[in-house]
Amino acid sequence: MEKEFEILGQRIIEDKDLIAELISEEVMKNASEEEIAEHQQFIRQVNEKRAGFIELLGNSLKNSCDVKQVYADIDSWGLTTGHYFLEANMMLDSALAESSLYRKHISKLIKSEGKRMAITIDAFFDVMDFFNSLLDHAMYSYSNAYISAYQANLTEARREFFEFSAPVVPIADKVAILPLVGDLEIDRARYILEKTLTAANRLKISVLVIDLSGVVRVDAMVAQQLIKIAQALNMVGVKAILTGIRSEIALTLTQLGIDTRSLVIGGSLKQTLEKLHFSKL
């Protein structure tokens, strides 16, 4: 039976470019000539990837006796290809949709070649079972790599967002401002606490104005973090002044029963900066 696997695997390899072209035609059947012309280079690169994958499936059939190595090769392909198509901004669902096209065209080839070779029905089913398991595992490996890379990108983007969303900006000798914008969810608030303490020590500031003018909402957990930021700054000798507290946030703090007695409230940012200037703090 190994002989049938080897022959069918070799036939798949020989027809890899034809199968890749057939898949491409079906995928691009609704695309306009302008779209095809505009993305011609990428289409060619994707076709090369398709042909490479078809060759991998053919070699996997040929080497069916070494199942462990076959699946290791497919995992390696899934890792590389998943990262490649994520970087190319190709959606996961569109790539997975192509699996039915690989199954369709390669199955046709196996069926026609199997008839020509007059292989037994048992051998045919064994080949098809193995081929389908290869394809299913390939799609799993690809999806897993794509999703893992996507999540890693999200984590990095989130880290960068945190990094740039908590800028402690010196505006005078020993005075700095921390402008906050958007939602203050708990992870970001904790990051701001760490970043602010580090920046205050590095810049040797004695006054930090925390401006909340651009903050959309504050919940109980975040409010507690804001208090912690102010308290932590006070402990290291930095006076924290909260400005730009909108009526909605003030109402939320009151309704939540947040103790604001330890906070220095400075009204608007403009008023606070003017006071700092005239008092020469």
C-alpha positions, 0 to 999 in steps of 0.5 A, spaced: 500 500 500 505 504 501 507 504 493 500 507 492 501 512 497 508 514 493 505 514 486 499 518 488 503 523 492 508 524 486 502 525 482 500 531 486 507 534 486 507 534 479 500 537 478 502 542 484 502 549 479 496 547 475 492 545 482 494 552 485 492 556 478 485 552 479 484 554 486 487 561 484 481 562 479 476 560 483 478 565 489 479 571 484 473 569 479 469 575 482 475 580 482 475 585 477 481 586 472 483 592 475 484 589 482 487 583 479 492 588 475 493 592 482 495 586 486 498 581 481 505 581 485 501 579 491 497 574 487 503 571 484 506 570 491 500 567 494 500 562 488 507 560 490 505 559 497 499 554 494 504 550 490 508 549 496 503 547 500 500 542 495 507 539 494 508 539 502 501 535 502 504 530 496 510 529 500 506 527 506 503 522 502 509 519 499 512 519 506 506 516 510 510 511 513 513 516 517 507 520 520 511 523 526 515 527 521 510 528 516 506 532 522 512 536 524 513 538 517 506 540 517 506 544 523 512 548 521 509 550 515 503 552 519 507 556 523 511 560 517 504 561 513 500 563 519 505 569 520 506 570 513 499 571 511 497 575 518 503 580 516 500 580 509 493 583 512 490 577 509 484 575 514 483 568 517 477 566 514 478 567 507 484 563 508 481 557 511 475 558 506 480 555 501 481 549 504 475 546 501 478 548 494 484 544 496 480 538 498 476 539 492 481 539 486 486 534 490 481 529 491 479 529 484 486 528 482 487 522 487 480 519 484 482 520 477 489 517 478 487 511 483 482 509 477 487 509 472 492 505 477 486 500 478 487 501 486 483 497 490 477 501 494 480 499 501 487 503 498 483 509 495 479 510 502 486 509 506 489 514 502 483 519 502 483 518 510 490 520 510 489 526 506 484 529 509 487 528 516 493 532 513 489 537 510 485 538 517 491 538 521 494 543 516 488 548 517 489 547 525 496 549 525 495 555 520 489 557 524 493 556 531 499 560 528 495 566 525 491 567 532 497 566 536 501 571 532 495 576 532 494 576 539 502 577 540 501 583 536 495 585 540 499 585 546 505 589 543 500 594 540 497 594 547 503 595 551 505 601 546 498 604 547 500 604 554 507 607 553 504 613 549 498 614 553 501 616 560 506 621 558 509 625 564 511 632 561 515 637 564 512 644 563 517 648 568 522 647 573 520 641 578 513 641 575 510 636 570 503 634 567 500 627 566 494 628 560 490 622 560 485 621 554 480 615 553 477 610 558 481 608 564 480 601 565 484 597 570 490 595 567 491 602 564 490 605 570 495 600 574 500 601 568 500 609 569 501 608 577 508 604 575 510 609 569 508 615 573 512 613 579 518 612 575 517 618 571 517 623 577 523 620 580 527 620 574 525 628 572 525 630 580 519 633 580 515 636 586 508 637 583 504 633 578 498 635 575 494 629 573 489 632 567 482 628 567 479 633 561 479 627 556 477 621 560 471 618 558 469 615 564 471 612 571 469 606 575 470 604 582 476 600 581 479 606 576 477 611 581 481 607 587 487 607 582 487 614 581 487 615 589 493 610 589 497 614 584 496 620 588 497 617 595 504 614 592 506 620 589 505 624 596 509 618 599 515 620 595 514 627 596 510 629 589 504 633 590 499 630 585 493 635 583 487 632 579 484 637 574 479 637 569 474 632 573 468 633 569 461 633 572 459 626 570 466 623 573 465 627 580 458 624 580 461 617 579 466 618 585 460 621 589 456 615 588 461 610 589 463 613 596 470 614 594 474 618 599 477 624 596 479 628 602 486 625 600 486 628 593 488 635 591 482 638 586 485 643 582 479 645 577 480 646 570 487 645 567 488 652 565 486 655 572 491 650 575 496 652 571 495 659 572 495 658 580 502 654 579 505 660 575 503 665 580 504 662 586 511 660 583 510 653 585 
